[in-house]
Amino acid sequence: MTFSYFSSIPAPGNFPGDDQPLMQTNYASISGLLSVDHVGFNVVNGGQHQQITFNNKNVPGVPTDPVSIIYTNSGLASTVSQLLYRNQNAILPISALRAFGSFNNAAGPAITLLNSFNVVSVTNTSSASTQSYAIVLTANCTTGNNVVVSITLSNVGGFPLALVPYSYSFTGGVLTINVTTIPTATNIINFQVFQF
C-alpha cells in the first residue's frame, strides 16, 4: 500500500481553504495507515493491534539498555524470515519452539492428541521392547533434520523419570521417539501421558 502525505500542509501564510483538499488527503492517509494491522477509527477497540506485519528483514544495530527490539531476519540455516528479539546482550529467537504435543499412552496405532502445535498426527509404532511413536510435523515448521527434543512421561509405573531412557530421530518431517523398557521391568513402560 502507498499513502500520499503532504508534510508541508497546512502551509504558513496559506488560507485554510487553499490547503483543504491536500489536508483531506493527509487525514485520509493517516486513517488508512492506522487501519493497517490496527482497529481503525470510529470502531469499538479502535487503535488496538490486530496483527504485526513485517515487510522485510530489518536487522537493527545493538541497542543500549533499556531499549530492546523485535524484528525479523533469516532464521538459522534458512533464508525464510524468523522473529527475533535483541537487547544489549544478545539476539534471541522468539520462534525457537517449533512444535509440541501431549497424548495419552495408547495400545493401538491411532492416538488422540490432547494438545499440540504444528503436529499433524501421532502413530504408535511400538514393539515388544520399545514404546515408539512416529510424529508427523507440519511441513516446513523446521529446517533440516537437526532438532533438540525433550520429553516428559507422567505416571511411569513407579519408576523415577530419571530412569526412563529414550532416544529420537528426525527425518523428512517425521519425529520418531523411542522409550525403551527398564531392564527390571517385564512389560512395556506403563505411562499415562506423553509430552514432547
C-alpha positions in Angstrom: 0.0 0.0 0.0 1.0 3.6 -0.6 -0.3 6.6 1.4 0.0 10.1 0.0 1.0 12.7 2.5 1.9 16.3 2.2 4.2 17.2 5.1 4.2 21.0 4.3 0.4 21.2 4.6 -1.1 23.3 6.1 1.4 25.8 4.8 2.2 29.0 6.7 0.5 32.0 5.1 -2.0 29.9 3.1 -5.7 30.3 3.6 -7.2 27.1 5.1 -9.5 26.8 2.1 -6.5 26.7 -0.2 -4.9 23.8 1.7 -8.2 22.0 2.3 -8.0 19.3 -0.5 -4.4 18.4 0.5 -5.4 18.3 4.2 -8.2 15.9 3.4 -5.7 13.7 1.6 -3.4 13.8 4.7 -6.2 12.9 7.1 -7.4 10.0 4.8 -3.8 8.7 4.6 -3.4 8.8 8.4 -6.7 6.9 8.8 -5.7 4.4 6.2 -2.2 3.9 7.7 -3.5 3.3 11.2 -6.0 0.8 9.9 -3.2 -1.4 8.6 -2.8 -4.0 11.4 -4.9 -1.9 13.8 -8.6 -1.5 14.5 -9.5 1.8 12.8 -11.3 5.0 13.8 -15.0 5.1 14.9 -15.0 1.4 15.8 -15.0 -0.4 19.2 -11.4 -1.1 20.4 -10.1 1.5 17.9 -6.3 1.7 17.8 -5.7 -1.8 19.2 -3.4 -4.2 17.2 -4.9 -6.9 15.1 -1.6 -8.2 14.0 2.0 -7.1 13.3 3.2 -7.3 9.7 6.9 -7.1 9.0 7.6 -6.0 5.4 11.2 -7.0 5.3 14.1 -8.4 7.2 15.2 -5.4 9.2 18.4 -6.1 11.2 18.9 -3.4 13.9 22.1 -2.2 15.4 22.9 -3.1 19.0 20.5 -1.2 21.4 21.6 0.3 24.7 19.7 -0.9 27.7 16.8 -0.5 28.5 16.0 -0.3 24.8 15.1 -3.7 23.1 13.9 -4.6 19.6 11.7 -7.2 18.0 12.5 -7.7 14.3 12.7 -10.3 11.5 15.8 -11.8 9.9 16.7 -15.0 8.2 16.4 -18.0 10.6 19.2 -20.5 11.4 20.1 -22.4 8.2 17.2 -20.8 6.4 16.5 -17.8 4.2 12.9 -17.6 5.4 12.1 -14.8 8.0 12.2 -15.7 11.7 11.1 -13.5 14.6 13.9 -12.4 16.8 14.4 -10.3 19.9 17.5 -8.2 20.5 18.7 -6.5 23.7 22.1 -5.1 24.7 23.4 -8.6 25.5 22.2 -10.9 22.8 19.9 -11.9 19.9 17.3 -14.4 20.9 15.0 -16.4 18.6 11.3 -15.9 19.6 10.2 -18.7 17.3 12.7 -21.3 18.5 10.0 -23.7 19.7 8.8 -25.3 16.5 6.3 -28.0 17.8 4.9 -29.6 20.9 2.3 -32.1 21.8 0.8 -34.3 24.5 -1.2 -37.5 24.3 -2.4 -40.5 26.3 -0.4 -43.7 26.0 -2.5 -45.9 23.7 -2.3 -49.6 22.9 -3.5 -49.3 19.3 -1.9 -47.4 16.5 -4.3 -44.5 16.5 -3.6 -41.8 19.1 -5.7 -38.7 20.0 -3.7 -35.6 20.8 -4.6 -33.8 24.0 -2.8 -30.6 23.0 -0.4 -29.8 20.1 1.2 -27.2 17.9 2.5 -27.9 14.4 1.7 -31.6 14.8 -0.2 -33.4 12.0 -0.5 -36.9 13.6 1.0 -39.3 16.1 1.1 -43.1 15.5 2.0 -45.8 18.0 4.7 -48.0 16.3 5.7 -49.9 19.4 7.5 -53.3 19.5 7.8 -55.8 22.4 10.7 -54.0 24.0 10.2 -50.3 22.9 7.4 -47.8 23.0 7.8 -46.0 19.7 5.9 -43.1 18.3 6.0 -41.6 14.8 5.1 -37.9 15.0 4.4 -36.1 11.7 5.1 -32.4 12.0 3.6 -29.6 9.9 5.5 -29.1 6.7 8.3 -26.5 6.9 8.0 -25.9 10.6 11.6 -26.9 10.9 14.7 -26.5 8.7 16.8 -29.6 8.1 17.0 -32.6 10.4 18.9 -31.1 13.3 16.4 -30.8 16.2 16.5 -30.9 20.0 13.7 -32.9 21.6 12.6 -33.0 25.2 10.0 -35.5 26.6 8.1 -35.9 29.8 6.3 -39.1 30.9 3.6 -38.9 33.6 2.7 -41.7 36.0 5.5 -44.1 35.0 4.5 -47.2 36.9 6.5 -46.4 40.0 9.9 -45.8 38.2 11.6 -42.5 38.7 11.5 -40.4 35.5 15.4 -40.2 35.5 15.5 -44.0 34.9 13.4 -43.9 31.8 15.7 -44.0 28.7 14.6 -42.6 25.4 16.1 -41.8 22.0 14.8 -39.9 19.0 15.4 -39.3 15.3 14.1 -36.8 12.9 14.0 -37.2 9.2 11.8 -35.8 6.5 9.4 -34.1 8.9 8.8 -37.2 11.0 10.0 -37.2 14.6 10.4 -40.8 15.9 10.6 -41.1 19.7 11.6 -44.5 21.3 11.1 -45.1 25.0 12.8 -48.4 26.0 11.8 -50.6 28.9 13.7 -50.6 32.1 15.8 -53.8 32.5 14.0 -54.9 35.7 10.6 -54.5 34.1 9.0 -57.3 32.2 6.4 -55.2 30.4 6.4 -52.1 28.3 6.5 -49.0 30.4 3.0 -48.1 31.6 2.8 -44.3 31.4 -0.4 -42.4 31.0 0.6 -39.1 29.4 3.4 -38.5 26.9 4.6 -34.9 26.3 7.2 -33.7 23.9 
